[in-house]
Amino acid sequence: MASRSLHSLALCFLFLSHGCFSQLLEQQQQQLRWQELRGAQQHRLRAKTDCQIQRINALDPDHQIEAEAGLTEIWDQNNNEELQCAGVAAVRHQIQPRGLLLPSYTNVPQIYYVIQGRGIQGTVISGCAETFESVSQSGGGREGGQRPRDRHQKIRQIRQGDIIALPAGKFYLAGNPLRQPQGSGRHEEEQHRRHSQAENAGNVFSGFDDQTLADIFNVDTETARRLQGRDDRRGNIVRVEREFEVISPQYQGEEEREREERGRGNNGTNGLEETLCTFRLKENIGDPSKADVYNPRGGRVSTLNSHNLPVLGWVQLSAERGVLYRNALMAPLWNINAHSIIYILRGSGRLQIVGNSDNSAFDNQVREGQIIVVPQNFAVIKKASDQGLEWISFKTNGNAMTSQLAGRLSAIRNIPEEVLMNSYDISRDEARSLKYNREEVTVFGPGSRYGEKAGDEGVREVDDAGGSWGRIWRMAKQPVRVLVTGAAGQIGYALVPMIARGVMLGPDQPVILHMLDIAPAAEALNGVKMELVDAAFPLLKGVVATTDVVEACTEVNIAVMVGGFPRKEGMERKDVMSKNVAIYKSQASALEKHAAANCKVLVVANPANTNALILKEFAPSIPEKNISCLTRLDHNRALGQISERLNVPVSDVKNVIIWGNHSSTQYPDVNHASVKTPAGVKPVRELVANDEWLHGEFITTVQQRGAAIIKARKLSSALSAASSACDHIRDWVLGTPEGTWVSMGVYSDGSYNVPAGLIYSFPVTCRSGEWTIVQGLPIDELSRKKLDLTAEELTEEKELAYSCLS
């Protein structure tokens, strides 16, 4: 049996979590398990290129080790034949806020994927210079009251979707040194007490004599003893008690510099300048806009190898990030030159794996948190369940290769018909069906059956919103189910015909409308349904009008939440909030249980930002990226004001921003807006040339436009709200034009120093059905104050909403 020397692939899924973890192992077992894992890295694992495995299993972690500020889970290579075959081991770290994974030495290459959250990561490479340093500052130093400057090697900001490759022979550390969320202090203290007895994971210094260590480092004996950590019971993930003062540039600045370097052609190894000291060790694979394969009905796949992250050629590893939508399939393929270690990130599905001896090695359901090894020369098919399926897979080759068995780029497609006819004893028509019935490339949409050919619609050429043209091969469009709550109300009445006409999803996208309202409005709701039928919209393939929230939410792909409880005269804010909490709790639960996978949710009803936050709270399985609130109405109002002021078409104005809450504290910002003129694109501020108007009347007009419309027509702004909701969903699903951003209320990740965990309006771009916050915009002092003011209001609303929950 052929074999070759390979590294231990440390599938260290760095999971930065705000959760807490129960203690599942006896304390006396913890140190033993961790030392076993560390000891397993002291020799080279032998990876076989021809695994004679008859049965493959979906693997859950074998061991769990609790520490003061996190949890480590281990897939033990000694217990699993599949991991032995691939020559890999796997670890998942869950690091609490302000947790620090202790520095550790690795003598084998490792690769990390950040499943969730943000943090920092550093790698210490012997012989390389300390390139990060701080300025001198006063403190408790020994000489002259001055503390020496800190110098160290590079520290990287990391976030969800990042791949980090670590060559052998390096120290590394990782952490999530963020502030604790407010309101969790008592719970965290209890957690700390429960974990305080955890055993230390082991420390190489503890084997040396403390006096010798003191001499080596030129420190006192007490410091040497603390370095040994013999009485330290915190475990391998410790809590950072004070403000973390490690030197690190802001994430966006680092990312932009790396992108500029790659843009200048420094993407590959250059033989001289790209040494181990300067290797780029990190790349984000989770960004949907970077997908290598995309099918709007099926999903997307992104790959990372030595061509786009050169260090992977050094460590001989590569990665693939896949997303399959509901019931979609991945083209069957076999691994040519690498083993594949698949970790299920979200959802569930069915995997079928066939060995090189033609036996079925695996045919079963897989779920979140499991690992499945697909050995080299084995073939695999993935199919998503109703929940969809997402995974990250690591491959034991810097340029892993696969060969497809079906689809437009498959081996079958390139075999002559005569060969297929004689090889499989089939007719010419059957051979042609094998070759041409699947015109999709790698990701197959659901619902395709024999006789349904892509030729029914042909090839559609579309702008991919990234400036280049792509070709998407797919079957005829299936109707999209769109839910509108409060559909019998003013906004709903204006919105549903726009959706039916194609304003929201395009002139060629069929829709089925689901309309929900309260029981007292049932008769009016039925009247709206009758009018939709009478209008004979060609794109409208069906109407569901109901007062049953479960029926309304079943299988919907898009949900526009217009219904809510309005504030009435004499009502306190908390009374209104309590009403909306009850409404959105019920609807969130129904969406989570009955909506289609990857359902996108837009909250329109006020208070829109906080209603969206409540919905997220009660629909935890809906990704936070799929829940948003409407600030596009305010965005469009700002565009309209600039258009009127300058007497230019509104289509020539772009890139205004609405920051914060959909309320009177929102901040309409024109500092980055521009206007297309005969003389070229000009800044709005330059053309208006009146800061007093921009800082005064313009802002208040946009902030109070809704009240002005109510005063003028004695009714709310239903038409413009409905139109803006269509704009919001259209750009989200179909993409924003190149060089243009829009405003959306989305889940804050801490960008622009906005507190994480709020639904806050940011400038975003959209591509492939995903939004991305525009980063790196300069914020002046006036803007900073206004961003903070509206964030404070949202924080108060959040606290009020959570008090209603309790």
N, C-alpha and C positions, 0 to 999 in steps of 0.2 A: 504494500500500500504506500503510495507516494505521500510524503509529508515534507513540510518545510518549517523552519524556525519562524515564529511570529511573536508579536507582543501580546500582552494582556490588554485587551480593549476595555478600558475602564469606562463603562457606560454610566458615568456619574451624572445622572439627570439632576441638575442643580435646581431644586424646586424651592423658590423663595416664597414662602407662604405666610399668610397672616393667621393661619389656623393653629390649633393646639393639638397635641398628640398624646394619646394614652400610653401608659407604660405597659408594654406587652411582654418584656423579658425580665426574668429575675436579675437583680443587680449583679449577682456574682457571675452571671453568664456574659455580661456585656463586654468586659475587657477581653475575655477569651475569644469571643466572636470577632472583634475588631482586630485582634492580634493575628488570628487565623487568616483574615483577609490580607493584612499587611504581609504576613509571611508567605502567602501564595504569590506575592509579587517578587519574591527574592530569587525566582528562577524563571527562565524563559518557558512560556507555554508553547506546546507544539500544536500548530494548527494543521489540520489535515485537508488536503485539497480534494480528497475523494472519500467522503464520509459514508460508511456503510450503516446508516441509521434506518431502522425499519419503522420507528414510531417517533413522532415529534410531539411535544406537549407545549401548551401555552403556560408560561412560567410566571408564578407569583413569587414575591421575595421569600427567601428562606429564613432570614434573620432580621430582627429589628433592634437597633441600639438607640436608646434615648439619652439625650444629653441635656444640659441646662437650657439651651436655646434652640433645640431642634431635634431632628430624628434622622437617623441613617438606616437605610434598608439595603440588604445585600442579597443578590442572586449568587449563590455559592457555586463556583465552577466544579467543585468536587462532587456536588450532588446531582449534576445535570449533564447527561451525555452530549446534549446539543452544544452547550457552552464549551465542553472539552473539545468537541469537534472543531468549533470555530476558533478555539484558542483565546477565549475572551472571558472576562468577568464583568459584573455589572453592579453598580451602586447608585442609589438615589438618595440625595440629601434634601431634607426639608428644613429650611433655615427661617426662623422666626424674625420679625422686625428687630433690628439691632443685634442680630446674631452674627457670630464670626466663626467660620469653619477654620480650625487651627491650621497654621502652616504645616505642610507635610511634604516629605520627599518621595518622589516616584522614580523608579528605575525602569519604567516601561512607558511607552506613549499612552496618552489618555485623550479622550474627547468628551466634551460636555455639551449638553443642550439645556438651555434655560427654558423650562416649561412655563413658568409664570413668575411675574414680579420683576423687580429691579435690584441691583446691588453693585458690588465692585469685585474685581478679580485681579490678582497679581501673580506674576511668575518670576522667580528669581533664577537667573542663569549665571552660573559661575564664570567669572572672568569678564563679564560685561559691565559697563559703566553704570553708575547711578545717574540716570538722566532726569529724574524728578527731584526738585529741591525747593524748600520753603525759605522765605526771607527770615532774617534774624529777628527775634522778638525777646522782650524781657521775660524773665521767669525765674524759676528756682535753680538756676545753674550754679556751678561751683565757683566760677571765676567772674568777678565783677558784676554779678547779678544778671549776666546774660546767658541765655540758653543757646547752645550751638544750633545751627540750622540743621534740619532733618534732610537727609538725602537717601533716596532709594530708587530701585528700578521701577519700571513703568507699572502704574495701576490703571486698570481699564474699567470704565463704567459698562455694566452689562444689563441686558433687559430681555424680556420674553422674546424667544425666537433666535437668540444668539447661539452660534456654535463657537466653542473655544477649544482649540487643539493645543495639547501640551506635550512637547517632545520629552523623551526619557532623560533622566538625570537632572531634574529640576525640582525646586521647591515651588509650591503654589499655595495660595490662600484664596478664600472667597467669603463674601459676607453680604449682609443686608442691613447696613448700619443706619437704618432710617428711624425717625422718631416713632415712638409707640403711638398708636391711634388713641385719641382722647376717649375716655370713658371705659378703658379696658384695664385700668390699673389694678383693681382688686383681683380680677381673674388672672392677670399676669403674675401677681404676687403668689397666688395659690399654685400657679404652674411652676414658679421658681422653687417654692418649697418642696413640691412633689419631685422635682428633678434634682434637687440639691444633693441627693445621695448617689447620683450616678457615678460609676467608676470612670476614671480617666482612661482614655484610649491608648495610652502608652507614650513614652517620651524617651528618646534615645539618650538624652543627657542623664537620665536617672541611673544609668549603668556606670557612670563615671564617679570618681571621688569628688565630693563637693569642693575640697580645698584645691584640687587640681584644676577644676573648672574656674574657680576664683582666680587662680594664677593665669590661666589661659586667656580669660577675658579682662583681666586686670580690674576686677570688681570685688566687693566684699563677699564674705561667705554667705551671708543671708540672701543676697541677690542670686548667688549660685544655686542655693537651695530652692529658691522660687523658680529658677530656670528648670530645675529637675522636676518640679511639680509632683513630688511624691505624695503630698497630702491634698492634691487638687482632685476634687470629685465632680468637676463640672462636665466632664466628657469631652468629646471632640468638637462640639459646637458650643461656644461660650457666649454669654451675653456681654455686650459692650455697655458699661454703666455710664460712662461719661460721653461727651460729644466726641464723635469720631473725627480726628484731625488729619487723616491721611491725605497726602497731596494728590489731587487728580483734577484734570481739566473737566469742564462740563461736557456731558456726553455728546451734545450736538456738535460742538466745536471739533471734537476728536473725529466724529463720524464724517464731518464735512472735509476735514483735511485728508482723511483716508480716501474719500471719494474723489477729491481733486487729484491725489497721487495716481489713483487708478485711471482717471481720465487722461493723465499725461502719458499713459502707456506703461506704468510701473506695476502691471498686474502679474507678471510672471517673474521667475527668478532671473537675475541678470548676471550671476556668476561672480560678481565682485562686491557690489554694494549691499546686496541682500544677503547678509550673513545671519547666523542664528540669533545674534543680538538684536537685529532689526526686523526679523520676520514678523509679519502681521499675523497674529494668532487668533483673531476673532472676525467673524462675519455673520450678519443676520440672515437667516434662511426663512424666517417667518413672515416677511413682508410679502403680501399677495402680489404687489406690483412687480416683483422680481421672479414671478413664476416662469418656468421654462415651458410648461404645457398648461393650457387652460381651455376648458370646455364649459361654457356657461350652464349647460345642463348636467354636467358630470362632476366637475371639480377641477383641481389643479395639482401640479407636481413641481417642486423646486429641487434642484440638485446643487451640491457643493463638492468640488473636487480640487485637485491640485492646479487646475487651470485658473480658477477664480479665487482660490486661497492657497498660495504656493506651499505653505508649511505642511499641508496635507500630503504632498509628495514626499516630504521628509519623514513623516510619521506613518505613511502608507495607510491612510484612512480616508474615507469620504462619507458624505451624508446625503439623505434624501428626505424631504418633508412633503407629505401627501395629504390632501383633503379630498374626500369623496362625499358628494352630496347624497341626499336620501336615495337609497336603492341603486346608486351608480356603481359601475364596475371599473376595475383597472385591467388593462389588457394583460392576458396571461403572458408571462415571460420567464426565462430561466437565467440564473446567475452564471455568467461565463467565467469570470476570473476572481470572484470574491464571495465570501460568506456575507449574508445580510442579517443583521440583528434588528428586529422590528420592535419598537415600543409603542403601544397604543396610547395616544394622548387623550382622545375624547371619543365619545360615541361607542359604537359596537359594529360588528359585521361578521362575515363568514370568510375564512381563509381555507383554501385547498392547496396543499403542497404535495407534489409528486416527486419521488426519488428517481435517481438515475437508473434504477432497476425496474422502473415503470410501476412501482407500488405506490399506493396512496399512503403517504407518511402522516398527513394531518388533514382532517376535514371536520372543522368544528367552528363554533362561535368564539370570538375574541372580544374582550372588553377593556375598558380604560385601566391602565396600570399594569397590564401583562406584557411579557416579553415573549417573542416567538423567533426562533432562529431558522432561517432558510439557508441551508448549506449550499456551497458552490456546486454547480451542475444540477441543482434541484429547480423545478418549475413551480410557480406560485400564481394563484388567482386571488384577488381581493374583491369582495362585494360588500357595500355598506348596507346597514340595516335602515329602518325608518328614522333612526337617530343620526344618520350620517356616520362617517368614520374618518378620524384623523390619526396620523402616525408620524413618527420620526424613525428612520432606519439608518444604521451605521454599517458601512461596508469595509471589509478588510483589504482594501486596495485604494491607493490614492486616485486612481482613475478606473473605478469599477465599471464593468460593461455588462449589459444585458441584451437578450435577443427576444423580440416579441413574437408571439405565436398567432396573433390575430390583429386586425386593424390595418390601416393604410400603409404602415411601414413594416409589416410583419414578413416573416420568412415565407409564409403561405402565399402572400400577395406576389412574391417574386418568383414563384415556381411556375413553369409552363403548365397550361391546362392539361396537355397530354400526359405529363408526368403525374399530376394529381389524379386523373382519370384511371390510369393503370395502377398507381400505388394504392389507391383506396377503393378501387372497383366501383366507381361512381360515373354518372353520365356527365356530358359536357356542361349541361345546365347546372348540375350540382357543383361541378368544379368551379364554374363562374360565380355561383352563389358563395362558395367558400372564399373566393378571392375578393369579391366586390360588395358583399352585403354590408360590410362594416367600413364606412368611409371615415370614421373618426380615427384619431391618431393613437393616443395612449389611454385617455380617460373616456369611458363610454357612458353616455347618458342612460337613464333607466327607461324601461317600457318598450325597448326595441325588440321586435319579434320577427320571425321568418316572414318574408314578404314585404316588410316595411323598409324600403330602401331609401338611402339618403338622397337618391336622385329625385325623389318626390319634391324636394325643395331645391336640391342642387347645392352649389357652393355659394356661401354668402361672404362677401368681403367687407370687413368692418374696420373702423378706426379704433385702435386699442387704447385711445386716450393717452398714449405715451409718445405721440408724435410719429410713430411708424405704423405701417399697415400690416395687418396680419390676416391670415385666412383661417376661418373656423368652419370645419366640416361638421355638420350636425343634422339630426333628423328634423322633420317638420315641427314647428313650435307647438308645445303643449300650453294650454291655458294656465295662467298664473292666478291663484286665488288671493284676492285682496279683501281684507276685513276692514270695515269702517264702523266704529262704534259711535253711538249718538247720531245714527244715520238719518233720523227723522228731523233732526234739528237744522238750524240755518246753515251751518258750515257743511254738514253732511249732505244737505239737499243741493248745495252748490258743488260739492266735491264728487259725488258719485257719477254724474254725467261726464265730468272731465276724465275720470278713470276709464269709463266705458268708451270714450272717444279716442283714447290712446295718448292723452296729454301726459299721463304719468309714466307709462312704460314704453311708449313708442307706437307708431302707426301700424306696426305689423305684429303686435303682441296681443293675442287673445286673452281675455280675462273672464273670471267668474267672480262676481261680487257677493261678498257675505256682509249683510247689514244687520247690526245689532242695536236695539234700543230697549228702554224700560217698558214694562207692561202697559202703563197708561198711554204710551205713544204707539201701541201696536197698530191701531187703525191708520194713523198717519204714515207709519212705516210701510204698511201695505199699499197705501196710495203712492208712495215713492216707487215701490216695485212696479205698480201698474204703469207709471209714466216711463220707467226704463224699458218696459216691454213695448210700449206704444212708440218709443223713439226709434226702435229697430236698429240699434247700434250694431254694425257688422262685427265688431270685435267682441261684443258681449255674448259669451257662450252659456251663461247661466246666472241666476240670481237666487240667493238665499236670504230671506227676510225673516228674522226671528227675535224673540225675547229670551231665548235660551243661550246662555253664554257658552256652554259646551258645544252646542250645534254650530254656533257662530265661529268658534275658534278652530274647529276640526279641519286639519290639513291646509290651513292658510299659509301662504308664503310671505305675505306682507300684511302687517297690521297697522292701521292708522287709528290711533286712540283719540277720537274727538270728544267722546262722552266724558263728562265729569260733573262735579257738583259746584255750581258757581256761588260766589260769596254774595249773600243777600244783606240788605240793610239791617243793621243791628247785630250781625253775627260777628263773633270773635274769630281771629285767625285760626285758633286751635279747633274751633267747631267745624270750620270749613275743611281743615286738614284731616280731621277725624272722618268726615264723610268720604273724602277722596281716598283715604287709606283703605277704607272698607271696600270701595269700588275697585280700586286697583289691585287689592289683594285677591279678590275673586277672579278678576280677569287675568291676572298674572298666572294664577294657578291653572286656569283653563288653557292658556297659551302654552305653558310648560308641558302639560300632559297631552295636548291634542293638536298643536300646530305642527306644520311640517318642519323637518330639520332645516336649520339655517334660516329660520323665519326672521325677517327684519321688522323691527317695531319702531314706529314714530309716534311720540306722544305730543298731542296738540293741546289738550285741555289744560287750563291753568290750575295751580301753578305747575307749568309744564316740566321744568327741570326736576322739581322734587317728586312729582307724580312718576316721572321716569325712574327716579331712584327707588321709589317704593316698588314699582313693577320689577325692577332688577332684584330687589330684596326677596320677593316671593316667587321669582322664576330663576333660581340660581343656575339651572342647566342651560338657559339661553345665554350665549356668550355676551359679555359686556359690550363687545364691539357691535353687537346686533341691536342695541337699545339706544335710541337717541330721542331728542326733543326738538321741537320746531323753533328755531330762531331765524329761519330763512325769511319769514315775513318781515322781521326787523331789518335784515340784510337788504331785501328788495326795497323797503321803504327808504333806506339810506341811499341806494342807487338812484331811486326816483328823485330824491331831494337834490342830489348833485346834478342829475340830468336837467332838472328844471332851472337850477341856479346858473348853469353854464349854457343852457339852451342847446344841448346836444342830445342825440338819440341815447336812450338808456342802455342800448346794446354796446355803446362805445365806452361805457364806464365799467371798470372791473376792480376787484380786489379791495373793496371796503371790508371791514371786519366788524362783527358784533361780538363783543367779549361778555361772558358772564351769564347773568340771569335774564330770562324773558320777563322783565319787569322794568319799572322806572329807574332801576340802578344800572341797567345794561349800559355798555360803553360802545357807541358807534364810533369807529376809528377810521380815519381816512389817511393816516400817515403813510400807508403803503399803497394807496389806491392810485389808479392812473386813468387817463382818458385818451382815446385814440383821436388824433386831430390830423388835418391835412399836412401839418408840419411834423408828424410823428407822434409817438406816445409821450404824453406829458404827465407829470405828477398832478394830482387833484389840488394839492395845497398850493402849488405854483399857479395854477389857472384860476383858482378862486381868489387868491391873494387877499384874503380877509380872515385872519386868525380869530378875530372877535366873533365873526359869524360861525366859523367852524367849531369854536370852543363853547359857543353859547346857543344861539337859535337852532343851529343844525342838530345838535345833540338832543336838546329838549323836544324838538319837533318829532324826531324819530322815537324818542322814549315815550311821548304822550300821544302818538298818532292814533292809537286805538281809542282813547278817550275822546279825541276830537271827532272821530268818525261816529261814535255813539251819540255825541251831542248834535252832530249834523243830521243824521238819518234816523235817530232814535232806536237804532239797532246796531249790533256789533258788526265788525268788518268780516263778514262771512266770505265774500267773493275773493278778496285778496288772500285770506287765510287758506282757502281751498286751493287757489292757484299756487301759493307758496309750498303747500304740502306736496303738490305734484312735482314742483321744481326740486324739492328736497329728495324725494324718492327717486326721481329720474336721474339726477346726478349721482346719487349713491349707487344705483344699480348699473347705470350705463356709463358713468365716468364723467369727470369734469374736463373741460377743454384744456389743452396744454397751456401752461402759464397762467392759469386762472384758478383761484380758490373760492370757496363759498363758506358760509357760516353754518355750523351745526352744533347743537347741544349734545356733547358726547362725554363719556366717562373720563374724568381727568386722570392722567398718569403722572401728574406733577410738573408737566411742561409749563414754562413761564412762571414757575414758582406758585402755581395755583394748587391749593391743597388736593392731594390725591383722594379719590373717593367721592368727589362731587360730580354731578352732571352739569357741565359748564360749557358755554359756547366758545368755540375756538375757530380759527381759520383752518379749513381742511381741504385736501384734494382727495378725489375718489378714483379708484381704478379697480377693475375686476371685482366689483361688488364690495370693496372694502375702503374705508376712509383712513386717512393718515393726517395727523396734525402737522400743519406747516411749522417747521422749526427754524430757529435762528433769526427771527425778526427782531430788530432793535426796539426796545421799549423805553420811551423817555419818562421823565419824572412825573409829568401830569398823567400819562397813561398808566404808570405803575400804581398811582393812588387810586385811579378809577377801577383798575383790575382788582385791586385788593378790596375796595369798597363793595363791589358786587359779589366777590367771593365771601365776604363776611355775611352778607345777607343770605347767601345760599347755605352757609354753615349753620346759621340760625334756623333756617327752614328745615334743614336736615335734622337738627336736634329736636325741633318741634314735631316733625313727622315721626321720629323714633320714639319720642315720648308717647305719641298716640299709639304706636305699635305695642308698647308695654302696658 
